[in-house]
Amino acid sequence: MKLEATIVVDRPVADVWDFVAVHHVENHPRWDPDIQLEQVSEGPIGVGTLITRRNTRFGAPVEGSVQIVEFEPERSIRSLIRDGDRQMNGFITFAPEGDAQTRLTLGADIGWLDDAEVAAFIKSKMQRSVTTIKEFLESTE
């Protein structure tokens, strides 16, 4: 099942990209407090970057990982996400809307998900994330 949330941020793509993609590990908890990340590979984030992940979204912590599989500056970042024994493909896309706005889409393709109630819950968390990113970026210079 593919889930996604989209929002238009009143900031240029370069600003949104920097906050969300380049500084993903340190900023992710700012927009999604249910997830803790730690980069385990060295160097700047890019294809091949490995990140440990702790998800508390459903109560009990679930240990996992994230591997960046696509990193197209100011366009998209894709990842292979593992939460325990479950796997999903995450993505974030960035599209310019005029000179000073960005259409931000955050989503995941979750092959094992077939429960509409759980899907609605996850989608609500995605919407919370994009809304929080928008609020943060629009309130800072």
N, C-alpha and C positions, 0 to 999 in steps of 0.2 A: 504494500500500500504506500503510495506517495503522498506525503503531507508537506505543506509549505505555508509560509506566511510572508506577505509582502507589504512594504510600506515605503512611502516617499519621504526621504530625509532632506531637509533644507540645508544641505551642505554639498560641496563638490565631491565627485567620486574619489578623488585623491585623499580627502579627509576621512571619508567613510572607510575606504580600503585600509588606510593606515591603522585606524582604531580597531576594525573588525578582523582583518587578515594579518597584517604585519605584526600587530601586538595582540594576537588572538589569545595566547596562553594567559597573559597577565590581565587582559580585559574581560575574558569570558565570564568569570565570576561576577563582574559588575552588572552584566545583563542577564545572567542566569545563575542565581545563588545555589541552585540544586546541583551544580557541576563544579568539581574542583579539577584543575589540570596542572600537570607539571611536565615540562619538556625534558625528555631524557636524551635526545640526540643533541649534538653540539651545532652551533652556528645559527644563522637566521632561519626563520621558518620558511619552508619551501617543500618541493616534492621530496618525499622520503623522510621528512621530519617525523619522529616518533614522540608521542605524548602519552603519559599515563592519565587515566581518567577515573574519577570516583563520582558515581551518580547516586544521589539520595532522593531522587524524584518520587520514588514509590515507597519511601520509608527507610527500610534497611539499606545500608550502603552496598553498592555493587561496584566492584573493581573492574576496570576495563582499560582500553587503549584507543588511541586515535593515530592513524597513519595518514599523512597528507599524500594524496595521489595525483592531485592537479593543483597548480598554483599559477594562474594567469593574471599577472599584475593588473589591477583595476578592472578585472572582468569576473573572475571566479576562483573559488577554492573548493576542492572536493576532497572528501576523506572517507576512509574505511574505519568505521567505529565498531568497537566490540564492547559490549556490556555483559560481563560474565560470559556465558556461552552463546549469547545472541549477537548477531551482526547486522549492521545497516550501513547504507551509503549516505553520507551527509553532504550537503552542498550549500554554498552561499554565493549568490550572484550579485553583481553591481552593474547598474546601467545608468548612464547619464540621462537626466531629464532637464534639458536646457543647460545653461552654463553653471548653475549653482545648486542643482538638486540631483539626488541619486535615488533610483528605484532599487531598494535592497530586498532581496528574497532569500529567506533562510528555509531549508527543508531537508527532508530525508526520505529515502526509499527504504521502507522497512518490510522486507519480504515475508517475515514471519507474522506480521501483525494482521489479524483478521477480526478483531474485536472493535466495534464501532465506538463503544464507550471509552476504551483506552485510547483510540485514535483521537477522539474529541479532546481528551485530557492532554495528550501530547501536543496537539495543534494549539490548544490554549496556551501552553507553555512557550511554543514558538512565537505566538502572537505577542505574549508578554515580553519576550526577548527583543523582537524588532521594535516594539513600542518603547522599551527602555533605552535601546540604542539611539533611537530618534530623539528622545527626551534629553539624553546625555549630550549628544553631539550638538543639538540645537541650543543648549544652555551654556556651552563653552565656546570660547574664542579660539 
